[in-house]
Amino acid sequence: MKPGDAPPVVGQAPGRVNLLGEHTDYNDGFVLPIAIAQRTRVAMRPNGASGFTLRAEALGATAQFSFESPPPEHFASYVYGCLVLARAEGAEIPGLDISVSSEVPMGVGLSSSAALEVATLRGLRELLGLRLDDVRIAQLAQRAEIEYAQVRCGIMDQMASSLAATDRALLIDTRSLECRDVPLPARSTVLVLDSGTPRSLAASGYNQRRGECEAAAAQLGKASLRDVGRLEELDALPELLRRRARHVFTENARVLRAAQAADAAAFGQLMNASHASLRDDYEVSTPALDRLVSLLQAHPGVHGARLTGAGFGGACVALCRAGAEQQVADEVLARYRAAGHEGRQLVPGPQQAVAST
Ligand code: GLA
């Protein structure tokens, strides 16, 4: 059998939605994401050559590259980074034909890039018998994103894609990388709607917020904002940095409260408070996100709602009464449309909507 005739090995990984704990991961704090049903699949097989051919179905694009000649295409840099980092872990990587297909919506804050990185590394682990556990895979995936895709992210997305399940949330301490399963409140379900607005300022705004957090921690003499013990300590900061740090401090507290078996109503209140903090103290919301979140919060089938992911556009997450999510989505999106916006339902995705009763 020639190398190209072997059946491909397929690595898979899900996207994620973060329920609580936004902009806390790069401050060594706590996050509470859950995996979504939509997945990315990376099929790979040795091609008998020394280079790589990467086909991305969703983009209708193909890239060819090797270790010596990295791909100029941005979409290929995620996969290239994973290959380089797996090789640095000691793997002998042959030339490969790689094909990517994905159901994870792109560019809305559901971690399509983390799903691609984790799926690629899982494929390599299986193909080459690599001894990488799921936390190590998340760490390598995050490095691929930072060092090769040039996005200075925290580790939440890659940890969630690598370790979270779809039927319960995952509490992650992003300092120690310890994780604990947290069941969703009884009789509740997760709904994700896209605000339909692009995350145009996400990269510059994200880096600016990171810089502000680092400046706040430095002025307080702390290694990171995780080490702030009392809210009053923030009084020493100038006004802007105090608000940024207050978001991180209160958001960490909200995650820990939600993880202590909060009921649906209490969990929802924490999500609402998170949105207010992201809007007022952290200033990463937009008028469209605020509108969509208000419509969700006002619906009787919703326990709580907030923007999710980095902000500056993209998606909102709501905790709904189980069984009410489709009605919530239809009614809220109709009102959002009447207000002049174009939103859409992302989770439950189209393939699950029928079964979600
Ligand atoms: C993006 C980053 C994550 C995290 C969130 C904000 O999704 O990739 O690391 O910082 O923003 O919570």
Residues whose N, C-alpha, C, O or C-beta is under 5 A from the ligand:
A	BS01	GLA	G21 E22 H23 T24 D25 C153 G154 I155 M156 D157 G309 A310
